[in-house]
Every structure is written in C-alpha cells, then in structure tokens.
Amino acid sequence: MAKWLAKTEPDECSIEDFADHPDKAIVWEGVRNYQARNFLRDMAVGDEIFIYHSSCKHIGIAGIVKVVRSAYPDPAQFDKKSPYHDAKSPPDKPRWTAVDMVFVKKLPRLIALDELRGVPGLEALPLVKKGNRLSIMPVSEAEWNIILALC
C-alpha cells in the first residue's frame, strides 16, 4: 500500500468532515494540477493519506483517511455550476481525476508544518521543501512512520 499526503482547506473539506461521517466516502475532486492529478491516478484502494489542513489558522497534518475507490473521472469537471468545471475537458477523454476516501482516524494533535521542517528524515518530503505547492504528494513508508511517531 502506498502512502500519500493531501492538502485541503478545512472550510472546504477537513478531517472533521470525514470524522463526522466515518463510513461515508467523500469524493476528492477539484484537483487541477497535472502532477497532482497523476498522483491521484496512482492511488489504489487501501492506500492511506495524511489530511493536511492549509490556508487556515492552524496549518498541519490533522488525520488519516484511506482510498476506497481508485481514480475515475472527476464529476465536477463536467458540472457547469461547479467551481471546478472545465469546459475544455471532453467527456470521452476527461482530463481530471477524482478518488473516494473514508475516515481512518484523527491524530491526537495537529502536526504543524514548522515542526515537520525540523524533523530528521523528512528533508526529502515535498511538503517541507520551499516552493512546493502540490495538493497531492507521495509519502515514503519511512517518512510516514517518522510522522506517526511525532504524535
């Protein structure tokens, strides 16, 4: 099983949204960066994902979810009312991808970005590198275990 990190703004989708409905799959849609989209395509059922809250007062890793449906065409790209609508994405060859995720657990505490930046073994994690703005990124097994040990 692969490990991932997904950034989200908590007012759009937070670990609380997953925890409030632990058995309900949430569609992870709206990714409009090609590299991040390709990472979504690489996700498989059972892969675990750190949920990282960004663009908010308390920034950091808040919990874990898992993939329950692998990549499929992002329905929002065809919805004209959606902020993620893409008029140039053809239905017969959609350019954007979604996956479905469900709640696994909230972490005992939020692990802040500033803390992650100072942890040995996380230097290669894209999240801690300057200028990295990807919303989806892989996490190695070693990095995953280091992060969990911080809890």
Secondary structure, DSSP 4 states (H G I P E B T S, - for coil): --EEEEEE-TTTS-HHHHHHSTTS-EEE-----HHHHHHHHH--TT-EEEEEE-SSSS-EEEEEEEEEEEEEE-GGGG-TTSTT--TTS-TTS---EEEEEEEEEEEEEEEEHHHHHTSTT-TT-GGGSTT---SEEEE-HHHHHHHHHT-
